[in-house]
Amino acid sequence: MIKNNNDLSVYNTLTRKKEIFKALNPPRVGMYVCGPTVYGDAHLGHARSALTFDTVYRFLQYLGYKVRYVRNITDVGHLENDSDNGEDKIEKKAKLEQLEPMEVAQYYTKRYLDAMDAMNVLRPNIQPHATGHIMEQIEIVEQLLKNGYAYESNGSVYFDVNKYNNDTHKYGILSNRVIEEMISNTRELDGQEEKRHPADFALWKKASPEHIMRWKSPWSIGFPGWHLECTAMSKKYLGERFDIHGGGLDLLFPHHESEIAQSVCAFGSEPAKYWLHNNMITVDGQKMGKSLNNFITLNEFFSGSHPKLNKAYSPMTIRFFILQAHYRSTLDFSNDALSAAEKGMKKLLETQKNIDRLPVSKTSSIDTAPIFEKCIEAMCDDFNTPVVIANLFEISHMVNQIMNKKESISEKDRAELKENFAIVFNHILGMRNEQTDDSLKTMEKLMDIIIEMRNKARAEKDWATSDKIRDELTKAGISIKDGKDGVSWDLM
């Protein structure tokens, strides 16, 4: 374990400042993160949210916390405009493809999880589905009606925002909005006449005759409002009050704002102590998303099949690209940025491989421990992964110095270097070598044979053959370096 004397601080959207993290019931931590709506393939924006909270999850575990991580699957489907009207997205997809809605949800859930596995995103402890918690959602609606913060209208039930806001609460506490501003930015939609106030949001919607996904309730045959599912599932698995609620910045309003209002009125308190939000992926300065049709799916990245891509990018390249920016900053997509991330990732993978090859001395002329301590210090400063990566490149430089015999390292310090590099690079950042052990061993054997052939040609001064072997390897994406201690190779 790397030495750490730092408190973990996190940026809390609720208070708009960094705060020292203090778990409600240490060493246990409850974390709820809004997961995907499974009506299409995940894109880079979905990956950023998953990777952000995977890193949070990993680091909390590193610090010794016992984390219960809950990330939901929305399989009821958001309505088309993510408000209270329009067609259910999953249902719309099902009609287009002549499938049952649950076939659509199951298909895209599997594809989402497969993409996350490829990027080494750890599975949450609990992954509940919205459709599996309809009763819990109905119970919360009943509680809100009982407490006077909801009302029925034509078989639908709405949250009374105006009453909530006038009872010493503030609807807008998370997003820093005021109701008048919300109303002025709200489009006139069908069904608005059912509401007492334009800002009121649906807790339960009466289903139209053509609506496939429907359940019985005391008010009508219908379906729950979008915001209700997360309140029901977080309460069921983490309790009325838990430590961290996470998600993308696009969910801050109205989704998370409405979750707070529901919880305060149903249970008497805000659901989470700390609210963490990752920022957007942008394309040419615009948010990447399905509504703008400017998204690239993860499978398109992995295959290189999208017109905006110059080539395919591996899952670990995508992971490294996202980690190079702080989770609260915007991250703009470009092929140049992805290629640079790929190059940087390969350099650190090569560094990790070279640690085992380092020549050992009786004493060390350098000390790598303080740099690893800086990595942990950066993670304790609101999960600052770009600073962590910058420090790993400093380690890479030190390893090269030792390889070139400009610095020295003892056997004990080399073992510590190897362990610490794995802690930061593999366990905290979640990076891994995408080649399997078997394929890597096979490739190493083949390269040993090729290098031996090239060395023989060089010994016989057959420069044409030596150069041809090097050039053909370069075309295949393998670079060869001739050094004082022999020949080394790496994937380009």
C-alpha positions, 0 to 999 in steps of 0.5 A: 500500500502506498503511503497516504496522509491525505483526506479524500475531498469530493466536489459536491454539486449540492453545495458547489464546493469541495468537501472532505468525504465523511462516510455516513456509516464508515467503513461502509459507503452506499453509492447510487449511479444512474445507469443507461436507458437500454433502447440503443447501443451505448456511446462515448458519453455513456462510457464516460459516466460508467468510467467516472464512477468505476474509478470512484468505486475502485478508489474508495475500495483502495482506501478501505471502504466497503462499497455497495455500488448500485447502478440501475437499468432503465427498461421502462424507457424515458419518454421521447422528450424526457418529460411527461409526454411522448412515446416510450423510447423502448416501446418505440424501438420495439414497434419499429423492430416488431419485438417485445419491449423486453426483448429490446431492453434485454438485447441492449442491456447485454450489449451495454454490459459487454462494452463495459466489460471490454473497457474493464468497468467493474460490475456494480454490486447491485444492478436493479431494473426499473420494471422489477420495482413497480410496486416500490414506486407505487408505494412512494406515490401513495406516500407523497399523496398521503403527505400532500405533495402529489395530486391525481388528475385524470388517472395520472399523478403529479408532484406538486412543485409549487407546494413543495417550494412554498413549504420552506423547501427549494425546487432548484437547490441542486441545479440552482434554478428558480421556478419562474426560469423553468416555466419560461424554458418549458415548451407547451406539451400535450397533457399540460392541462392536467397539471396545476402548475407547468413545473409539476412532473409526473409520478404516474402516467395513465397509459393511452390505449396503444401503450404496451408497457403498463401496470395496474395501480390505484389510479389507473393502468399506466406506468411510473414517471422517469424520476421515480424509479431511481428514488425507489431503487436507491431507497430499497438497496441503500436506505433513505439516506446514503453517501454518494449519488452520481450521474452525468451532468445532463441528469442534474435537472430535472432528474436529480432535482426531482429525486431530491424533491420526492425523497424530502417529501416522502422520507423527510430528507435528501437521499444523498449526502454527496452529489457527483456529476461527470461532464459531457463528451463534445463533438465540435463543441456540441454535446454528444448525444442521440438527440443531436444524432452526433454520437458514435457508439462504443462498438463503432469505436472498437470496429472503426466503422463510423465515418468520423473515425480514421481507424478502430480504437481499442476499449483500453484506448477509450478508457485511457482517453477518458481518464486523461481529462478530469471528470468534471471538465468537458472532453472533446472527441477527435481522432488526434486526441484518441491517437495521442491517448493510444500512444500514451497508453502504449508507452505506460504499458511498455513501462510496466513490461520493462519494470521486470527487465530492469537491471538491479544494483546493490543500491538505488540512485532514485526514489519512486515512492514520492511520485506514487504518493503524489498519485494518491494525493491527486486521487484524494483531490476529487479523483484527479486522474490527469494528474495521476497519469502525468505522474505515471509518465514521470515514472516511465521516464525514470524506468527508461533512465534505469534501462539506459543505466543512467540511474540504478535501482535495488532489487527491493526497490524494483519489487516495490516499484512493480507493486506500486505501478500495478496499484495505480495503473491497474487497480485504481485507473483500471488499465490492463494489457488487452493481449491475453497471456497466452497470445502474448507468450506466443507473440514473444516466442515468434518475436524471439525467432524473428529477432534471432534471424535479424541478428544473424543477418546483421552478424553476416553483414546482410544489411538488406535482409536486416532492413527488410525484417525491420521494415516489414515489422514496422508495416505490421505495427511493431517497432524494433529498437537496437540498444546497448543491452540488445534488441527490444520490440514494442507494438506501435 
